[in-house]
C-alpha cells in the first residue's frame, strides 16, 4: 500500500513519527511519579533518542498536554533523566544487600525517594530491579 511521505507512521524503537509529531511509547518519567517501567537502560536510551531527534514539532506524552516548545520538551526530558538517575542511585544502595527480604529493599527505596507508602508494590519493585541488570 502506498502512503504519502508525511502520513506514513515510521517506527524506530520508542518513537512513532507522523506529521512531524513524536509520540513517546515509553512514558517520560515525571518527578515523584510511580516508577513503572520494565527496563531502566531501555528507558534511558529512549529518552536520549527523543532528546536528540529534531525532526518533530510536537511531543505527545501519556500524562501531559501536547508540547510544541522545544525548551519545554528538553526540560521535561532532562527532569525525567534526573529522576531516573536519582532512582538508580537509591536502588543501588537499597538493593545492595541481597540477604534482605525483597519487601525491605523496595520499601526502603520508596521511603528514601520520598514516595508515598502505597508505592511499595510489585510493579515498583520490578522497575527498581531493572536497575540491577544494567
N, C-alpha and C positions, 0 to 999 in steps of 0.2 A: 504494500500500500504506500503510495507517495504522500508525503506531508510537505507543506510549505516549510521552508528552512526555519522560520522562527516559531512555529507552532508545535514542532515535534519535541516531546519531552526527551531530555538527554539525562540518563542516569550515570553518575560516577560516584561510587561509594556512598557517601552520606548526603549527596546533594541531588536535587532534581531541578533542572533549569528549563523554564518555559516562559516565553515572552519576557525574558530578562528578569524574571523573578526567581529567587533562590529559596527553596523550601528545605529546611533543616529536618531530616528524618530522625536524627538523634536530637532530643531537646537540648538547647543550650542551657547548661546548668545555671540556675539562679541562686544567688547567695541565700543561705539558710532554708532552701527548699529541700524536699525529700531527695536524698541520694538514690536514684533509681536508674541504673544503667547496668549493662551486662559486662562491659569490658572497659576499664579505665583507659588503657592505651588507645583503643579504637576511638573512644570519645575525644581524647586529647588530639588525636590525628584528625578527626572530623572538624574540630574547632580550628585547627591550623589550615585545613583545606578551605574552609569558609572564609577565614581571615585573609587568605592570600588570593581569593577569587575576586577579581574586579569586573567580571563580565555580567554583573546583575545590578539592578536599580533598587530592588525591594527585597527585604528578607522577611519571610513568613515563618514564624515560630509557633509552637504549640500554645504558649501561655501569654504572649504579649501581642498588642496590635501590630499590624504590618509596619516595618521600619524602612524608611526610604533614605534617611540621613546617614551617610557613611560614618560620620563621627559617632552617632548613637549606636550603630551596628558594631563598630570597633570597641566602643566602651562596654557594651553588653557581652561581647565575646571575651574581652580582657577580664571582666569581673568573673565570668564563668570559669576561665582558666585559673584565676587566682583562688577561687573557691575550691576547685578540684585539687590544686596543689596543697591547699590547707588541709583538705580531707586526707590527701595522701600522706602528709607528714604525721597527722594524728593516727591514721591507720597503722603506719609503720611502727609506731610506738606501742599502741594498744594491742596489736596482734603479734608482737614480738615473742611473747611467752606462749609457746604452743601448748603448754600444760594447763593453761587456764581453760575453764569451760567456755564454749563459744558465746554464751549469753553474757558472760563477764566482759569479754573482749569488745563486743559491739555496743554493749551498754556503756562502757567506759568511753568509747569513741564518740557516741552520741552526746554524752554529757560534756566531754571536752570541747566539742564543736558548738555547744550551747543550743543544741536542737531539742525540741520538745520530747518528753519521755515516750510518747506514743510511737515515736520513730524507732524504738527498739523492737524490730520485727525482722522476719527472714528476708524481706525484699532489700532492706538496707544492709543487712549482713552480707547478702550476695554481692551487692555493689561494692562494699568495703573489701570483701575477699578478692575481687578482681584486681585490686591494687597489689596484692601479694604475688600475682602471676607476672608482674611487669619486670 
